[in-house]
Amino acid sequence: MRIDKFLKVSRIIKRRTVANEACDAGRVSVNGKVAKASCEVKPGDIVEIRFGERHISVRIEDVKEHTLKNDASSLYTVIDNN
């Protein structure tokens, strides 16, 4: 699955266009490398996102095309959130 779609499905970022813009701006990295929106992700990958002063790191646990709002947080585990 593409990183921009994963960020939207997992509700880490609410809209896919915003996820796409974050990738284009170089604020998203996968396994330590800056990721384009088309970067493919799989379970076990570490995703880091920078929102200005905030920084969040998550490990992908599962990849699903669609998920309910209540189940979205089960797709990842937060490693660092500051």
VENFEN-V353836 format. One record per residue. PHI is phi in whole degrees, 0 to 359 (* if undefined). NEAR is the number of other C-alpha atoms within 8 Angstrom. D_FIRST is the distance of its C-alpha to the first C-alpha in whole Angstrom. Layout:
phi->PHI near->NEAR d_first->D_FIRST
phi->PHI near->NEAR d_first->D_FIRST
This chain:
phi->* near->9 d_first->0
phi->293 near->10 d_first->4
phi->298 near->13 d_first->6
phi->295 near->12 d_first->9
phi->290 near->10 d_first->7
phi->300 near->11 d_first->7
phi->299 near->13 d_first->10
phi->284 near->13 d_first->11
phi->297 near->12 d_first->10
phi->281 near->12 d_first->12
phi->65 near->10 d_first->15
phi->292 near->7 d_first->15
phi->238 near->10 d_first->15
phi->290 near->9 d_first->17
phi->234 near->7 d_first->16
phi->293 near->11 d_first->13
phi->295 near->6 d_first->16
phi->292 near->9 d_first->17
phi->297 near->15 d_first->14
phi->298 near->10 d_first->14
phi->294 near->8 d_first->17
phi->297 near->10 d_first->17
phi->294 near->14 d_first->15
phi->298 near->9 d_first->17
phi->276 near->6 d_first->20
phi->79 near->10 d_first->19
phi->266 near->11 d_first->19
phi->239 near->13 d_first->15
phi->229 near->12 d_first->15
phi->239 near->12 d_first->13
phi->53 near->7 d_first->15
phi->85 near->8 d_first->18
phi->244 near->6 d_first->17
phi->302 near->10 d_first->17
phi->251 near->12 d_first->13
phi->278 near->10 d_first->13
phi->299 near->11 d_first->10
phi->273 near->8 d_first->9
phi->299 near->8 d_first->8
phi->278 near->7 d_first->5
phi->239 near->10 d_first->6
phi->215 near->9 d_first->7
phi->304 near->9 d_first->10
phi->101 near->7 d_first->13
phi->290 near->10 d_first->12
phi->256 near->11 d_first->14
phi->247 near->13 d_first->13
phi->241 near->12 d_first->16
phi->230 near->10 d_first->17
phi->247 near->10 d_first->21
phi->245 near->7 d_first->22
phi->62 near->5 d_first->26
phi->280 near->5 d_first->28
phi->276 near->8 d_first->25
phi->215 near->12 d_first->22
phi->227 near->12 d_first->20
phi->239 near->12 d_first->18
phi->226 near->12 d_first->16
phi->255 near->13 d_first->15
phi->286 near->14 d_first->11
phi->261 near->10 d_first->13
phi->205 near->9 d_first->11
phi->235 near->10 d_first->7
phi->229 near->7 d_first->8
phi->292 near->6 d_first->8
phi->220 near->5 d_first->11
phi->207 near->9 d_first->14
phi->283 near->6 d_first->17
phi->304 near->6 d_first->19
phi->291 near->5 d_first->20
phi->263 near->8 d_first->18
phi->300 near->11 d_first->15
phi->290 near->9 d_first->17
phi->282 near->8 d_first->16
phi->281 near->12 d_first->13
phi->211 near->11 d_first->14
phi->240 near->10 d_first->17
phi->285 near->9 d_first->19
phi->265 near->8 d_first->21
phi->214 near->8 d_first->23
phi->217 near->8 d_first->23
phi->218 near->5 d_first->26
